[in-house]
Amino acid sequence: MSKYEQELKWLALVLGIASTVALVNNWHPWPLFLGLPFCLLWVYFGWLRTEPQLKYINIVFTALYLYGIAKYLWWE
């Protein structure tokens, strides 16, 4: 895999925590902008290779984040 995979795993962890904190504190739209790269990292690297369905779950969440960001940018 990538020589930067471990660093990207830490980045994904930070993005996931930041997205959750933003969601809990109602800092809209930050959960969308922080959650999207989190999902994209999971989709790209397919971490937890013993559970491939997680990749597809993150593809679904990626689509939902993109919808939310588009809605925020164009309809608000």
C-alpha positions in Angstrom: 0.0 0.0 0.0 1.1 3.6 0.3 4.1 4.6 2.3 1.9 7.2 3.9 -0.9 4.9 4.8 -0.3 5.1 8.6 -0.3 8.9 8.5 -3.5 8.8 6.5 -5.1 6.5 9.1 -4.3 9.1 11.8 -5.7 11.8 9.5 -8.9 9.8 9.1 -9.2 9.4 12.9 -8.7 13.2 13.4 -11.3 13.9 10.6 -13.8 11.5 12.2 -13.4 13.0 15.6 -13.6 16.5 14.3 -16.7 15.7 12.3 -18.4 14.2 15.4 -17.5 17.2 17.6 -18.9 19.5 14.9 -22.1 17.5 14.7 -22.6 17.4 18.5 -22.0 21.2 18.7 -24.3 21.9 15.7 -21.5 23.6 13.7 -23.3 23.2 10.4 -21.9 22.6 7.7 -18.6 21.5 9.2 -19.7 17.9 9.7 -20.2 17.6 6.0 -16.9 19.1 5.0 -15.0 17.0 7.6 -16.9 13.8 7.1 -16.4 13.7 3.3 -12.6 13.3 3.3 -12.9 10.7 6.1 -15.2 8.6 3.9 -13.0 9.1 0.8 -9.9 7.8 2.7 -11.8 4.7 3.8 -13.1 4.1 0.3 -9.7 4.5 -1.3 -7.7 2.4 1.1 -10.4 -0.2 1.9 -9.2 -0.5 5.5 -10.4 -3.5 7.4 -10.0 -5.7 4.4 -11.7 -8.6 6.2 -14.9 -6.6 6.0 -15.3 -5.3 2.5 -18.8 -4.1 3.0 -17.4 -1.2 4.9 -16.0 0.2 1.6 -19.5 0.1 0.1 -21.1 1.7 3.3 -18.5 4.5 2.9 -19.4 4.9 -0.8 -23.0 5.5 0.3 -22.0 8.0 3.0 -19.7 9.7 0.4 -22.8 10.2 -1.9 -24.8 11.5 1.1 -22.1 14.0 2.1 -21.8 15.2 -1.5 -25.6 15.7 -1.6 -25.5 17.6 1.7 -22.6 19.8 0.5 -24.3 20.5 -2.8 -27.5 21.4 -1.0 -25.7 23.7 1.4 -23.8 25.5 -1.4 -26.6 25.9 -3.9 -29.8 26.0 -1.9 -29.0 27.9 1.3 
